[in-house]
């Protein structure tokens, strides 16, 4: 289990089962990362190399900013061999994954290939971006602002996103000259098995960071904020608190146990990786406060945030991009002079709640905004199939 979105397909199928039962469904995946079972949730599974699109096929393809979704681009490109393409975009900002497909280590850079993915965004900077990419000198901040969805916008008959931010980003900032498909905002599928379990107060006060451990997730800032909180506690109270990282390292230089030692909190920090879906969810249940931070790359509705909310865990979140419309208990500034202090203050506030059992309830955070309702999974599938 690398991220909170790893079980997404199972959640999607379970939430849309009432509609999917009436369809002849085939799941297409890749064998690139290991063997897979020939059936999943009662549906046949085939490798992408063995999938021959039928002219009547409605393809639902899932895209996100990691290597596990590379194979979906090949399926999306078979436009003349299917009836309809519905693209589910987990994260509108997919430049890192797309650029990696066109700049593999030890190979020449495919500038023309990348150009197809960014042709509808930043039109005045196109030549400059491609020249810098060709020289492998593109600034990181630019790569974190390019969404690289032009090709998907061109190929898709409809697009599903999980936030209004993502829909607006695609339609207003990333589609210069594009003929936009319909964009649907759908609620992230709920973790029903987690919701139905009854949980009590955690026996230890635990601050969690769940999902890929990457620079944009601010792991060092969380460790610094936790250290500031820890040293403010009486020495005898420190054994009752911990900082838990659950997820794989996207960058080996961000090993949380190493940095916890640097900041003197190694005795209070643990790192769990390679967890099963069940274990990942169970570990989330032990958390009192989830730190779900993001900068400079952000745009997705995080699966770990949704898992935390369905588990009743309280959340501290960066006040940035798509996260602004999410529900959270604490919003953390990106201002370098304030971020560490606000992380520490959020942790301390939750610790005080944890110390007083009568005040601690594990329940959903109230929504801050009166946003329009989002489609449920079943409603979204019904809607897009209705026009197929």
C-alpha positions in Angstrom: 0.0 0.0 0.0 1.8 3.1 -1.2 -1.0 5.7 -1.0 -4.5 6.3 0.2 -5.8 6.0 -3.4 -4.4 2.5 -3.9 -7.8 0.8 -3.2 -9.6 3.3 -5.4 -10.8 0.8 -8.0 -12.4 -1.4 -5.4 -14.2 1.6 -3.8 -15.3 2.8 -7.3 -16.7 -0.6 -8.2 -18.4 -1.1 -4.9 -20.0 2.3 -5.0 -21.2 1.9 -8.6 -22.1 -1.8 -8.5 -25.8 -1.1 -8.9 -25.1 0.3 -12.3 -22.1 -1.9 -13.3 -24.2 -5.1 -12.8 -26.2 -4.2 -15.8 -23.1 -3.9 -18.0 -20.6 -6.4 -19.5 -17.6 -5.1 -17.6 -13.9 -6.0 -18.3 -11.0 -4.7 -16.2 -7.8 -3.9 -18.1 -4.5 -3.6 -16.2 -0.8 -4.0 -16.7 1.5 -6.8 -15.8 4.4 -4.4 -15.6 4.4 -4.4 -11.8 3.7 -8.0 -11.2 1.2 -10.8 -11.7 -2.5 -10.2 -11.1 -5.6 -12.4 -10.5 -7.8 -13.1 -13.6 -10.8 -11.9 -11.6 -11.4 -8.9 -9.3 -14.7 -8.4 -7.4 -16.3 -10.9 -9.7 -15.1 -9.2 -12.9 -12.6 -10.6 -15.5 -9.2 -9.0 -15.6 -6.9 -8.9 -18.7 -3.5 -7.4 -19.4 -3.5 -4.3 -21.6 -1.5 -6.2 -24.3 -4.4 -8.7 -24.6 -7.1 -6.1 -24.7 -8.6 -5.6 -28.2 -11.1 -2.7 -28.1 -14.5 -3.3 -29.5 -16.3 -0.5 -31.5 -19.1 -0.6 -28.9 -16.8 -0.3 -25.9 -17.2 2.5 -23.4 -13.8 2.9 -21.8 -13.4 4.3 -18.3 -9.7 5.1 -17.9 -8.0 6.3 -14.7 -5.2 8.9 -14.7 -3.0 10.1 -11.8 0.5 11.5 -11.3 2.4 8.3 -10.9 3.9 5.5 -13.0 1.2 3.0 -12.3 -1.1 4.8 -14.7 1.2 4.9 -17.7 -0.5 2.1 -19.5 -3.8 3.9 -19.5 -2.5 6.4 -22.0 -2.1 3.6 -24.6 -5.7 2.6 -24.1 -6.8 6.3 -24.4 -5.0 6.6 -27.7 -7.1 3.9 -29.4 -9.8 6.5 -30.3 -10.9 4.9 -33.5 -11.5 1.5 -31.9 -14.0 2.3 -29.2 -17.4 4.1 -28.8 -16.5 6.5 -25.9 -13.7 7.4 -23.5 -14.5 8.5 -20.0 -11.4 9.8 -18.2 -11.3 9.8 -14.4 -8.6 12.3 -13.4 -7.5 11.8 -9.8 -5.0 14.6 -10.0 -5.2 17.3 -12.7 -1.5 18.0 -12.3 0.1 15.0 -14.0 3.2 16.7 -15.5 5.7 14.7 -13.5 4.3 11.3 -14.6 3.9 12.5 -18.3 7.4 14.0 -18.5 8.9 10.8 -17.1 7.3 8.9 -19.9 9.1 11.2 -22.4 12.4 11.5 -20.7 13.5 8.1 -19.5 16.9 7.9 -18.0 19.6 7.0 -20.6 17.3 7.8 -23.5 16.9 10.9 -25.7 14.1 13.3 -24.6 10.9 13.0 -26.7 10.1 16.7 -26.9 7.4 16.2 -29.6 5.7 13.6 -27.5 5.5 15.9 -24.5 4.2 18.8 -26.7 1.0 16.8 -27.3 0.3 16.7 -23.6 0.8 20.5 -22.9 -0.3 22.1 -26.2 -3.4 23.7 -24.6 -1.7 25.4 -21.6 0.6 28.3 -21.1 0.6 29.1 -24.9 3.0 32.0 -24.6 5.6 29.8 -22.8 5.3 26.7 -25.0 8.5 27.1 -26.9 10.5 28.1 -23.8 9.0 25.1 -21.8 9.9 22.6 -24.5 13.4 24.0 -25.0 14.1 23.8 -21.3 12.6 20.3 -21.2 14.8 19.2 -24.1 17.9 20.4 -22.3 16.6 18.8 -19.0 16.6 22.3 -17.4 12.9 22.9 -16.8 12.5 24.7 -13.4 10.7 22.6 -10.7 8.1 25.2 -10.0 7.0 25.1 -13.7 6.7 21.4 -13.7 4.5 21.7 -10.6 2.1 24.1 -12.4 1.8 22.3 -15.7 -1.1 19.8 -15.7 -0.2 18.0 -18.9 -3.8 17.0 -19.7 -4.0 18.3 -23.3 -4.0 14.9 -24.8 -6.6 13.6 -22.5 -8.8 16.6 -23.1 -8.6 15.9 -26.8 -9.3 12.2 -26.6 -12.0 12.2 -23.9 -15.8 12.3 -24.5 -16.3 13.2 -20.8 -14.0 13.8 -17.8 -14.6 13.0 -14.1 -12.8 14.9 -11.4 -13.2 14.9 -7.6 -13.0 18.6 -6.9 -14.5 21.8 -8.3 -10.9 23.2 -8.3 -9.8 20.4 -10.7 -12.7 21.1 -13.0 -12.0 24.8 -13.1 -8.3 24.3 -13.5 -8.9 22.1 -16.6 -11.5 24.3 -18.1 -10.2 27.8 -17.4 -6.4 27.5 -17.3 -5.5 24.4 -19.3 -7.6 24.4 -22.4 -6.5 27.3 -24.6 -7.9 26.4 -28.0 -9.3 23.1 -26.9 -12.8 21.7 -27.6 -13.6 20.8 -24.1 -15.5 17.6 -23.3 -18.1 17.6 -20.5 -16.5 17.7 -17.0 -18.3 16.1 -14.1 -17.4 16.5 -10.4 -17.9 13.3 -8.6 -17.7 12.6 -4.8 -14.7 10.5 -3.9 -16.0 7.0 -3.2 -16.6 6.4 0.5 -14.8 3.8 2.6 -18.0 2.0 3.7 -16.2 -0.8 5.6 -14.3 1.7 7.7 -17.4 3.9 8.3 -19.3 0.9 9.8 -16.7 0.1 12.4 -17.0 1.5 15.9 -13.8 3.0 17.3 -12.9 4.4 20.6 -10.3 6.9 21.8 -6.7 5.9 20.7 -4.6 4.7 23.6 -1.6 6.8 22.4 -1.7 10.3 20.9 -0.5 9.8 17.3 0.2 12.3 14.6 0.0 10.6 11.1 1.4 11.2 7.7 -0.1 8.7 5.3 0.6 8.1 1.6 3.7 8.6 -0.7 6.5 10.3 1.3 7.5 12.9 -1.2 8.9 16.5 -1.0 5.5 18.0 -1.9 3.9 16.3 1.1 6.0 18.4 3.5 7.4 15.5 5.6 10.3 17.6 6.9 8.0 20.4 8.0 5.8 17.9 9.8 8.8 16.5 11.6 10.0 20.0 12.6 6.5 20.9 13.8 6.2 17.7 15.8 9.6 18.2 17.4 8.6 21.7 18.5 5.4 20.3 20.0 7.3 17.4 21.7 9.8 19.6 23.4 7.0 21.7 24.8 5.7 18.7 26.7 6.8 17.7 30.2 9.4 14.9 29.8 7.2 12.3 31.5 4.4 12.9 28.9 6.5 12.4 25.8 6.3 8.6 25.9 2.6 8.8 25.2 2.9 10.6 21.8 4.2 9.4 18.4 4.6 10.5 14.8 3.6 7.8 12.4 4.5 7.7 8.7 2.7 5.0 6.6 3.6 4.7 3.0 6.5 4.2 0.6 9.3 6.6 -0.1 9.0 8.5 -3.3 12.5 9.9 -2.6 15.0 8.0 -0.5 16.5 11.2 0.8 13.2 11.8 2.7 13.5 8.8 5.0 11.5 10.0 8.0 13.5 8.0 10.5 16.7 9.7 9.4 15.2 13.1 9.7 13.5 12.3 13.0 17.0 11.5 14.3 18.3 14.8 12.9 15.6 16.7 14.9 15.9 14.6 18.0 12.6 12.8 17.9 13.7 9.4 16.7 12.2 7.6 19.8 8.8 9.0 19.0 8.8 8.3 15.2 7.9 5.2 13.3 7.7 4.4 9.6 5.5 1.6 8.1 5.7 0.7 4.5 4.4 -2.1 2.2 1.1 -2.3 4.1 -1.9 -4.2 2.9 -5.1 -2.1 2.3 -6.6 -3.5 5.5 -3.4 -2.7 7.6 -3.2 0.8 6.1 -6.8 1.5 7.2 -6.2 -0.1 10.6 -3.2 2.1 11.2 -5.2 5.2 10.2 -7.7 4.3 13.0 -4.9 4.7 15.6 -4.3 8.3 14.5 -5.6 11.4 16.4 -4.5 14.0 13.9 -3.6 13.5 10.2 -1.2 16.0 8.7 -2.1 16.1 5.0 0.0 18.9 3.6 0.9 19.8 0.0 3.1 22.3 -1.9 4.1 23.1 -4.6 2.3 20.3 -6.5 -1.4 20.0 -5.5 -4.7 19.6 -7.2 -6.1 16.2 -6.3 -8.6 15.3 -3.7 -6.5 13.1 -1.5 -7.5 9.5 -0.8 -5.9 9.7 2.6 -8.0 12.7 3.5 -11.2 10.8 2.6 -10.0 7.7 4.5 -9.3 9.9 7.6 -12.7 11.5 7.4 -14.5 8.2 7.1 -12.4 6.9 10.0 -13.3 9.9 12.1 -9.7 11.2 12.3 -9.2 14.9 12.5 -7.1 16.6 9.8 -4.6 19.4 9.4 -4.3 20.5 5.8 -2.4 23.1 3.7 -4.5 26.1 2.7 -3.8 25.7 -0.9 -5.4 24.9 -4.3 -7.9 21.9 -4.2 -7.4 21.5 -0.5 -9.2 24.8 0.2 -12.6 23.2 -0.7 -11.9 20.1 1.4 -13.1 19.8 5.0 -10.4 20.0 7.6 -10.0 20.9 11.3 -6.8 23.0 10.8 -5.6 24.9 7.7 -1.8 25.4 7.6 -0.2 28.4 6.0 2.4 27.9 3.3 4.2 31.0 4.6 7.7 29.7 5.7 7.6 32.0 8.7 4.3 30.5 9.9 4.1 26.9 8.6 6.1 25.1 11.3 4.4 27.1 14.2 0.9 26.3 12.8 1.7 22.6 12.5 3.0 22.6 16.1 -0.1 24.5 17.3 -2.5 22.2 15.6 -0.8 19.1 17.1 -0.8 20.7 20.6 -4.5 21.6 20.3 -5.4 18.0 19.3 -3.2 16.7 22.1 -5.1 18.7 24.7 -8.4 17.3 23.3 -6.9 13.8 23.5 -6.0 14.3 27.2 -9.6 15.0 28.0 -11.5 11.9 26.9 -14.9 13.4 27.4 -14.2 16.1 24.7 -12.8 13.7 22.1 -15.3 12.5 19.5 -14.3 10.6 16.3 -16.7 12.0 13.7 -16.8 13.7 10.4 -15.7 17.3 10.2 -18.4 19.8 9.4 -18.3 21.2 5.8 -17.2 24.8 5.7 -18.6 25.7 2.3 -22.1 25.4 0.8 -20.7 23.9 -2.4 -23.0 22.4 -5.1 -23.6 18.7 -4.6 -21.3 16.3 -6.3 -22.4 13.3 -8.3 -22.2 10.0 -6.5 -20.2 7.2 -8.3 -23.4 5.4 -9.4 -24.9 8.7 -10.6 -21.8 9.6 -12.5 -21.6 6.2 -14.2 -25.3 6.3 -15.1 -25.0 9.8 -16.5 -22.1 9.0 -18.8 -23.5 5.7 -19.9 -26.8 7.3 -20.6 -25.3 9.3 -23.4 -23.2 6.4 -24.7 
